[in-house]
Every structure is written in structure tokens, then in C-alpha cells.
Amino acid sequence: MTTQIEVTKNSIIGDVIKTVPGARQVIEKYFGGGCFTCPGINMETIAFGAAMHNMDPEKIVNEIKKLMEN
């Protein structure tokens, strides 16, 4: 049994990666691999990461939600 979380732009990146299979690849696609060595991953939100990388947080959230539907 897997724990489901609601993914929003305010979700913590580290929590999403731990609970949604495939989310790591989505985060890496948009933010690069540096996220995984940064301690901020456990307190920074998708919105914060998106702002730092000049991305639309909703695009990332929607892609992760698609993973959760499958």
C-alpha cells in the first residue's frame, strides 16, 4: 500500500519524490540533478524551485499528477 499525498505547488519537493514513483525524474527534468544533493529539498516547495529555475510550477505539478493517475 502506498501513501497518497495531494501534490500542489506548495508541496515540499522531498516529500513528493519520496511518495510519488517517477516524480524524481520530473523534478530532474525541470530543475536538473542538483536538487538531490541540496539540503533545501526537504523544506523547499515546488513553487520555490520553479521560481528559482524560471519555470511554471503548475506545469510540473500537472506532470506529477499524471504519474499518480497511472
N, CA, C and O atoms as CSV, one atom per row, in Angstrom:
chain,resi,resn,atom,element,x,y,z
A,1,MET,N,N,0.830,-1.184,0.000
A,1,MET,CA,C,0.000,0.000,0.000
A,1,MET,C,C,0.874,1.247,0.000
A,1,MET,O,O,1.785,1.375,0.818
A,2,THR,N,N,0.595,2.159,-0.916
A,2,THR,CA,C,1.371,3.389,-0.969
A,2,THR,C,C,0.566,4.531,-0.375
A,2,THR,O,O,-0.659,4.580,-0.488
A,3,THR,N,N,1.270,5.430,0.249
A,3,THR,CA,C,0.636,6.605,0.821
A,3,THR,C,C,0.425,7.615,-0.295
A,3,THR,O,O,1.352,7.915,-1.046
A,4,GLN,N,N,-0.769,8.133,-0.406
A,4,GLN,CA,C,-1.058,9.162,-1.395
A,4,GLN,C,C,-0.995,10.524,-0.733
A,4,GLN,O,O,-1.480,10.708,0.383
A,5,ILE,N,N,-0.396,11.471,-1.425
A,5,ILE,CA,C,-0.415,12.841,-0.946
A,5,ILE,C,C,-1.046,13.690,-2.034
A,5,ILE,O,O,-1.071,13.305,-3.203
A,6,GLU,N,N,-1.552,14.838,-1.644
A,6,GLU,CA,C,-2.049,15.769,-2.644
A,6,GLU,C,C,-0.864,16.619,-3.077
A,6,GLU,O,O,-0.221,17.261,-2.247
A,7,VAL,N,N,-0.576,16.627,-4.365
A,7,VAL,CA,C,0.540,17.397,-4.876
A,7,VAL,C,C,0.028,18.747,-5.377
A,7,VAL,O,O,-0.841,18.819,-6.245
A,8,THR,N,N,0.586,19.808,-4.809
A,8,THR,CA,C,0.276,21.168,-5.244
A,8,THR,C,C,1.601,21.912,-5.400
A,8,THR,O,O,2.666,21.366,-5.112
A,9,LYS,N,N,1.526,23.147,-5.853
A,9,LYS,CA,C,2.764,23.924,-5.988
A,9,LYS,C,C,3.390,24.208,-4.623
A,9,LYS,O,O,4.559,24.582,-4.543
A,10,ASN,N,N,2.614,24.030,-3.544
A,10,ASN,CA,C,3.133,24.242,-2.188
A,10,ASN,C,C,3.655,22.970,-1.533
A,10,ASN,O,O,4.047,22.987,-0.366
A,11,SER,N,N,3.663,21.870,-2.277
A,11,SER,CA,C,4.196,20.606,-1.752
A,11,SER,C,C,5.721,20.704,-1.649
A,11,SER,O,O,6.379,21.331,-2.480
A,12,ILE,N,N,6.259,20.068,-0.607
A,12,ILE,CA,C,7.709,20.019,-0.415
A,12,ILE,C,C,8.294,19.021,-1.421
A,12,ILE,O,O,7.819,17.891,-1.535
A,13,ILE,N,N,9.318,19.449,-2.140
A,13,ILE,CA,C,9.914,18.617,-3.202
A,13,ILE,C,C,10.327,17.249,-2.661
A,13,ILE,O,O,10.032,16.227,-3.281
A,14,GLY,N,N,11.001,17.218,-1.520
A,14,GLY,CA,C,11.472,15.951,-0.955
A,14,GLY,C,C,10.337,14.984,-0.645
A,14,GLY,O,O,10.467,13.780,-0.865
A,15,ASP,N,N,9.221,15.509,-0.133
A,15,ASP,CA,C,8.066,14.659,0.182
A,15,ASP,C,C,7.471,14.056,-1.082
A,15,ASP,O,O,7.098,12.883,-1.107
A,16,VAL,N,N,7.387,14.866,-2.125
A,16,VAL,CA,C,6.821,14.398,-3.391
A,16,VAL,C,C,7.700,13.295,-3.981
A,16,VAL,O,O,7.192,12.277,-4.450
A,17,ILE,N,N,8.994,13.496,-3.957
A,17,ILE,CA,C,9.926,12.494,-4.502
A,17,ILE,C,C,9.818,11.177,-3.737
A,17,ILE,O,O,9.882,10.100,-4.328
A,18,LYS,N,N,9.651,11.275,-2.408
A,18,LYS,CA,C,9.570,10.058,-1.590
A,18,LYS,C,C,8.265,9.293,-1.801
A,18,LYS,O,O,8.246,8.069,-1.670
A,19,THR,N,N,7.170,9.994,-2.126
A,19,THR,CA,C,5.873,9.333,-2.153
A,19,THR,C,C,5.304,9.073,-3.543
A,19,THR,O,O,4.396,8.254,-3.685
A,20,VAL,N,N,5.810,9.743,-4.563
A,20,VAL,CA,C,5.253,9.561,-5.907
A,20,VAL,C,C,6.297,8.907,-6.810
A,20,VAL,O,O,7.303,9.528,-7.150
A,21,PRO,N,N,6.056,7.647,-7.200
A,21,PRO,CA,C,7.012,6.981,-8.103
A,21,PRO,C,C,7.128,7.751,-9.410
A,21,PRO,O,O,6.122,8.088,-10.035
A,22,GLY,N,N,8.364,8.026,-9.818
A,22,GLY,CA,C,8.601,8.744,-11.068
A,22,GLY,C,C,8.736,10.245,-10.902
A,22,GLY,O,O,9.179,10.932,-11.822
A,23,ALA,N,N,8.358,10.767,-9.737
A,23,ALA,CA,C,8.430,12.222,-9.520
A,23,ALA,C,C,9.870,12.726,-9.577
A,23,ALA,O,O,10.124,13.850,-10.008
A,24,ARG,N,N,10.793,11.900,-9.147
A,24,ARG,CA,C,12.211,12.307,-9.182
A,24,ARG,C,C,12.635,12.675,-10.608
A,24,ARG,O,O,13.344,13.659,-10.820
A,25,GLN,N,N,12.190,11.870,-11.584
A,25,GLN,CA,C,12.554,12.142,-12.970
A,25,GLN,C,C,11.944,13.454,-13.467
A,25,GLN,O,O,12.565,14.183,-14.240
A,26,VAL,N,N,10.723,13.746,-13.015
A,26,VAL,CA,C,10.068,15.003,-13.411
A,26,VAL,C,C,10.838,16.190,-12.813
A,26,VAL,O,O,11.112,17.168,-13.509
A,27,ILE,N,N,11.181,16.102,-11.541
A,27,ILE,CA,C,11.931,17.178,-10.887
A,27,ILE,C,C,13.279,17.361,-11.580
A,27,ILE,O,O,13.701,18.489,-11.831
A,28,GLU,N,N,13.944,16.270,-11.885
A,28,GLU,CA,C,15.245,16.348,-12.550
A,28,GLU,C,C,15.116,16.977,-13.935
A,28,GLU,O,O,15.976,17.755,-14.347
A,29,LYS,N,N,14.044,16.642,-14.653
A,29,LYS,CA,C,13.808,17.181,-15.997
A,29,LYS,C,C,13.721,18.713,-15.978
A,29,LYS,O,O,14.279,19.386,-16.844
A,30,TYR,N,N,13.019,19.246,-14.987
A,30,TYR,CA,C,12.807,20.689,-14.924
A,30,TYR,C,C,13.864,21.443,-14.127
A,30,TYR,O,O,14.219,22.569,-14.476
A,31,PHE,N,N,14.367,20.830,-13.060
A,31,PHE,CA,C,15.275,21.541,-12.160
A,31,PHE,C,C,16.718,21.071,-12.261
A,31,PHE,O,O,17.610,21.728,-11.725
A,32,GLY,N,N,16.974,19.947,-12.936
A,32,GLY,CA,C,18.327,19.406,-13.004
A,32,GLY,C,C,18.627,18.502,-11.823
A,32,GLY,O,O,17.820,18.388,-10.900
A,33,GLY,N,N,19.767,17.870,-11.850
A,33,GLY,CA,C,20.132,16.897,-10.830
A,33,GLY,C,C,20.623,17.509,-9.532
A,33,GLY,O,O,20.739,16.806,-8.528
A,34,GLY,N,N,20.916,18.805,-9.528
A,34,GLY,CA,C,21.449,19.457,-8.334
A,34,GLY,C,C,20.510,19.418,-7.147
A,34,GLY,O,O,20.953,19.497,-6.001
A,35,CYS,N,N,19.225,19.296,-7.406
A,35,CYS,CA,C,18.233,19.260,-6.318
A,35,CYS,C,C,18.520,18.139,-5.327
A,35,CYS,O,O,18.292,18.293,-4.127
A,36,PHE,N,N,19.010,17.035,-5.817
A,36,PHE,CA,C,19.103,15.832,-4.990
A,36,PHE,C,C,20.267,15.873,-4.016
A,36,PHE,O,O,20.335,15.055,-3.098
A,37,THR,N,N,21.186,16.815,-4.203
A,37,THR,CA,C,22.294,16.965,-3.257
A,37,THR,C,C,22.112,18.206,-2.393
A,37,THR,O,O,22.939,18.492,-1.527
A,38,CYS,N,N,21.028,18.944,-2.629
A,38,CYS,CA,C,20.768,20.179,-1.883
A,38,CYS,C,C,19.898,19.880,-0.660
A,38,CYS,O,O,18.844,19.257,-0.793
A,39,PRO,N,N,20.328,20.317,0.533
A,39,PRO,CA,C,19.506,20.067,1.720
A,39,PRO,C,C,18.157,20.788,1.679
A,39,PRO,O,O,17.235,20.407,2.400
A,40,GLY,N,N,18.031,21.811,0.855
A,40,GLY,CA,C,16.782,22.551,0.735
A,40,GLY,C,C,15.623,21.726,0.219
A,40,GLY,O,O,14.461,22.098,0.387
A,41,ILE,N,N,15.939,20.601,-0.411
A,41,ILE,CA,C,14.888,19.742,-0.987
A,41,ILE,C,C,13.856,19.317,0.059
A,41,ILE,O,O,12.708,19.031,-0.281
A,42,ASN,N,N,14.263,19.276,1.325
A,42,ASN,CA,C,13.357,18.837,2.388
A,42,ASN,C,C,12.536,19.976,2.998
A,42,ASN,O,O,11.729,19.745,3.899
A,43,MET,N,N,12.739,21.201,2.512
A,43,MET,CA,C,11.935,22.318,3.022
A,43,MET,C,C,11.430,23.242,1.918
A,43,MET,O,O,10.587,24.102,2.170
A,44,GLU,N,N,11.936,23.072,0.702
A,44,GLU,CA,C,11.525,23.951,-0.389
A,44,GLU,C,C,10.361,23.349,-1.161
A,44,GLU,O,O,10.276,22.136,-1.353
A,45,THR,N,N,9.476,24.223,-1.594
A,45,THR,CA,C,8.282,23.792,-2.318
A,45,THR,C,C,8.550,23.729,-3.819
A,45,THR,O,O,9.549,24.249,-4.317
A,46,ILE,N,N,7.635,23.080,-4.518
A,46,ILE,CA,C,7.709,23.047,-5.980
A,46,ILE,C,C,7.665,24.478,-6.520
A,46,ILE,O,O,8.388,24.806,-7.461
A,47,ALA,N,N,6.825,25.328,-5.933
A,47,ALA,CA,C,6.731,26.729,-6.379
A,47,ALA,C,C,8.061,27.450,-6.216
A,47,ALA,O,O,8.468,28.208,-7.095
A,48,PHE,N,N,8.742,27.218,-5.095
A,48,PHE,CA,C,10.037,27.854,-4.865
A,48,PHE,C,C,11.057,27.375,-5.893
A,48,PHE,O,O,11.774,28.178,-6.491
A,49,GLY,N,N,11.114,26.057,-6.091
A,49,GLY,CA,C,12.039,25.504,-7.078
A,49,GLY,C,C,11.743,26.031,-8.474
A,49,GLY,O,O,12.657,26.340,-9.237
A,50,ALA,N,N,10.463,26.130,-8.800
A,50,ALA,CA,C,10.073,26.637,-10.113
A,50,ALA,C,C,10.513,28.092,-10.280
A,50,ALA,O,O,10.994,28.480,-11.345
A,51,ALA,N,N,10.349,28.894,-9.227
A,51,ALA,CA,C,10.770,30.294,-9.280
A,51,ALA,C,C,12.284,30.396,-9.471
A,51,ALA,O,O,12.767,31.248,-10.218
A,52,MET,N,N,13.019,29.530,-8.797
A,52,MET,CA,C,14.478,29.550,-8.903
A,52,MET,C,C,14.958,29.146,-10.294
A,52,MET,O,O,16.036,29.551,-10.729
A,53,HIS,N,N,14.154,28.351,-10.984
A,53,HIS,CA,C,14.531,27.858,-12.312
A,53,HIS,C,C,13.706,28.497,-13.427
A,53,HIS,O,O,13.753,28.053,-14.574
A,54,ASN,N,N,12.948,29.544,-13.084
A,54,ASN,CA,C,12.142,30.279,-14.060
A,54,ASN,C,C,11.178,29.368,-14.813
A,54,ASN,O,O,11.087,29.414,-16.040
A,55,MET,N,N,10.463,28.543,-14.058
A,55,MET,CA,C,9.509,27.586,-14.620
A,55,MET,C,C,8.111,27.863,-14.090
A,55,MET,O,O,7.941,28.573,-13.099
A,56,ASP,N,N,7.110,27.298,-14.760
A,56,ASP,CA,C,5.726,27.380,-14.301
A,56,ASP,C,C,5.472,26.212,-13.350
A,56,ASP,O,O,5.522,25.058,-13.776
A,57,PRO,N,N,5.198,26.485,-12.062
A,57,PRO,CA,C,5.004,25.381,-11.107
A,57,PRO,C,C,3.834,24.482,-11.468
A,57,PRO,O,O,3.877,23.280,-11.210
A,58,GLU,N,N,2.778,25.052,-12.065
A,58,GLU,CA,C,1.603,24.242,-12.409
A,58,GLU,C,C,1.936,23.186,-13.465
A,58,GLU,O,O,1.365,22.095,-13.450
A,59,LYS,N,N,2.836,23.496,-14.362
A,59,LYS,CA,C,3.254,22.525,-15.388
A,59,LYS,C,C,3.900,21.310,-14.717
A,59,LYS,O,O,3.637,20.170,-15.100
A,60,ILE,N,N,4.726,21.556,-13.737
A,60,ILE,CA,C,5.417,20.482,-13.021
A,60,ILE,C,C,4.418,19.685,-12.184
A,60,ILE,O,O,4.445,18.455,-12.180
A,61,VAL,N,N,3.542,20.391,-11.479
A,61,VAL,CA,C,2.515,19.735,-10.658
A,61,VAL,C,C,1.629,18.843,-11.523
A,61,VAL,O,O,1.341,17.705,-11.154
A,62,ASN,N,N,1.201,19.357,-12.665
A,62,ASN,CA,C,0.332,18.575,-13.553
A,62,ASN,C,C,1.027,17.324,-14.060
A,62,ASN,O,O,0.401,16.270,-14.178
A,63,GLU,N,N,2.316,17.431,-14.360
A,63,GLU,CA,C,3.048,16.257,-14.839
A,63,GLU,C,C,3.165,15.202,-13.734
A,63,GLU,O,O,3.048,14.007,-14.002
A,64,ILE,N,N,3.393,15.639,-12.507
A,64,ILE,CA,C,3.473,14.694,-11.380
A,64,ILE,C,C,2.105,14.072,-11.113
A,64,ILE,O,O,2.015,12.880,-10.817
A,65,LYS,N,N,1.039,14.867,-11.216
A,65,LYS,CA,C,-0.313,14.324,-11.009
A,65,LYS,C,C,-0.651,13.254,-12.051
A,65,LYS,O,O,-1.339,12.283,-11.736
A,66,LYS,N,N,-0.175,13.423,-13.284
A,66,LYS,CA,C,-0.393,12.402,-14.321
A,66,LYS,C,C,0.249,11.082,-13.915
A,66,LYS,O,O,-0.312,10.015,-14.161
A,67,LEU,N,N,1.427,11.152,-13.293
A,67,LEU,CA,C,2.104,9.945,-12.814
A,67,LEU,C,C,1.239,9.241,-11.765
A,67,LEU,O,O,1.171,8.012,-11.736
A,68,MET,N,N,0.590,10.012,-10.918
A,68,MET,CA,C,-0.207,9.461,-9.831
A,68,MET,C,C,-1.476,8.791,-10.342
A,68,MET,O,O,-2.008,7.892,-9.690
A,69,GLU,N,N,-1.965,9.224,-11.507
A,69,GLU,CA,C,-3.186,8.637,-12.071
A,69,GLU,C,C,-2.940,7.246,-12.648
A,69,GLU,O,O,-3.851,6.419,-12.708
A,70,ASN,N,N,-1.724,7.001,-13.063
A,70,ASN,CA,C,-1.414,5.703,-13.710
A,70,ASN,C,C,-1.169,4.607,-12.693
A,70,ASN,O,O,-0.899,3.466,-13.068
